[in-house]
Each structure stands twice: as C-alpha cells, then as structure tokens.
Amino acid sequence: MSDVNDMNDMNGSTQQAPFDSPTSEFCLRMARAWAALSRRLDSALGGHHGISFADYQLLLSLQRAPGGKLRRVDLAEKLGLTASGVTRSLLPLEKIGLVARQSDPRDARVGYAIITPTGSELVTNASVVVHNVSRMLLGAPSREQVESTSTLLAQLAGGQ
C-alpha cells in the first residue's frame, strides 16, 4: 500500500498528493497574505483618506489610464469585477466627486468612468500610504525576490 501522500497518476508513476504540493501551499499562503494585506491597507487608507483599498485600486486604474478614463467594462476586467460590481463601486465615489461618468457620443451603450482632479489628487496622496504600509509589511526584499514573485502573481492573474 502506498503512502497517503503519494498517488499513482495514469501512467502508474507516483506523485505527491495535491493537498501537499508546493504550488497549492503557495496559493493558500498567497490568499492569507492577500487577506492580511487588504485588511491593513483598508484600515490605513480609511483612516487617512476615507477610502477602502478597493476604492484605491479603482482610482489608481483610472489615474493610470490614458486620459484618466476607462470604459466600465474595461475597468471591470482590470479589477476582476463584474460590470455591475464596477457600477456599485463607482456610485459612492461619484457622490463624493472622485469619479464622473461620461457617455460615448458615438455609442450610447458605452459608458466611461473618469477620474476627477480631486480623485487624482487623492489617489496620489493615498499612494504614499500604500507605499509605507507595503514597505512596513515586506521589509526590504531583494529586487530579485520581488521580480520573481511578481512574475508568479502576474501568471496567476492571467498575465495582467
């Protein structure tokens, strides 16, 4: 009888059980790290700027976009949300003047989200908080460590 941690694949060779694999463990650790990071950034950004980390990511995506605007469907894809999820996220930011809506003059079905000057200033200031929290949590990893991990994360995110 084989060890509990070993399984036979279709060719009869033995391999490690999926629940013990380094790749599974990496993904589990990454999920825990993401949860901890999100909580920490939510707290810091909320305390300093009155926005969540999700709000920050949305505003940063708009700020980095050409002309400070993105189609809502593109913003949804970039953030890993549904179109309705983006709409729900944008509404409170619109109410406080950080983003605005713009329709496409050629196609009424297309809607854009635009970062306002106030939103752009806020995300620039909030980036200092994100940088400080990130440095505090990560310490000073080597450039190679950061690049290697970033490559793995991009692969997980589908190349984004």
ABEGO torsion letter per residue (X at the ends): XBBAABBBBAAGBBBBBAAABAAAAAAAAAAAAAAAAAAAAAAAAAAAAGBBAAAAAAAAAAAABBGGBBBAAAAAAAAGBBAAAAAAAAAAAAAAGABBBBBBAABAABBBBBBBAAAAAAAAAAAAAAAAAAAAAAEBBBAAAAAAAAAAAAAAAGGX
